[in-house]
Amino acid sequence: MPSLKDLKNRIESVKNTRKITKAMQMVAAAKLRRAQEAAESARPFAERMTAVMSGLAASVGGSDSAPRLLAGTGSDQTHLLVVMTGERGLCGGFNANIAKLARARANELLAAGKTVKILTVGKKGRDAMRRDYGQYFVGHVDLSEVKRIGYANAQDIARDLLTRFEAGEFDVATIFYSEFESVISQVPTAKQIIPAQFEASEEAGASAVYDYEPSEEEILADLLPRGVATAIFAALLENNASFNGAQMSAMDNATRNAGEMIDKLTIEFNRSRQAVITNELIEIISGAEAL
């Protein structure tokens, strides 16, 4: 049975831990508001950008003059998986869920005889994938010094991908990130960005009847690289909001668990102290009776 001193030390230790988790929860809550606003503000632009490119892609169809970023290389043998996670932990299953989705896709591709390459964005994704898939790594993007995610960060990543694509290093690129829904709900998502994929829509069909100057192919050749950067930027913002939401939720749970542990330890401490006092009283009474 733990001594009174040990119980008192444990209570103080858990109280200090609760102060830390509570502070982290408040910081995450403050960051979440800005991150959520940024992610939600970027969605309309990304959606509109996709709609415009979808319409142009419908016009171009399968013509031989279609840009390579749309038509692809004619093969899907080599896949580049861009795994985007957080730079820090203490956020529940946020990082692990993204890595789990990426691992499942990598295993599926390898089982089909495809070549897999992995580019990680975020320290935790690199650590999670390194043990089993380290031999497939081709690069890492460190954003640990970035205080606020900007479009320039996405452009840097997009330029790297486009350079690799033009050099023939891969045929298909897919990004893995977490889409923010709410503080308690972040959805791991996989999205192919090279070659571009668009869902059929009424707007795409309508835009196919427009006349463009210059040609649709030339416009697409200019828009598609921007589309890659926009998709990456939107994913980074979604990831940032998801990370802060997951950390806020995890720290809230940790704070409440610490409170429950403090209550249990306090009850145990009081019982032990009561037992010690009772034993001392019994000894005193026994000694007095002996006299």
Secondary structure as GFF3:
##gff-version 3
##sequence-region A 1 291
A	DSSP	alpha_helix	4	60	.	.	.	ID=ss1
A	DSSP	alpha_helix	68	71	.	.	.	ID=ss2
A	DSSP	beta_strand	78	84	.	.	.	ID=ss3
A	DSSP	alpha_helix	94	111	.	.	.	ID=ss4
A	DSSP	beta_strand	115	121	.	.	.	ID=ss5
A	DSSP	alpha_helix	123	133	.	.	.	ID=ss6
A	DSSP	three_ten_helix	134	136	.	.	.	ID=ss7
A	DSSP	beta_strand	137	141	.	.	.	ID=ss8
A	DSSP	alpha_helix	151	166	.	.	.	ID=ss9
A	DSSP	beta_strand	172	182	.	.	.	ID=ss10
A	DSSP	beta_strand	185	194	.	.	.	ID=ss11
A	DSSP	alpha_helix	202	207	.	.	.	ID=ss12
A	DSSP	alpha_helix	216	290	.	.	.	ID=ss13
###
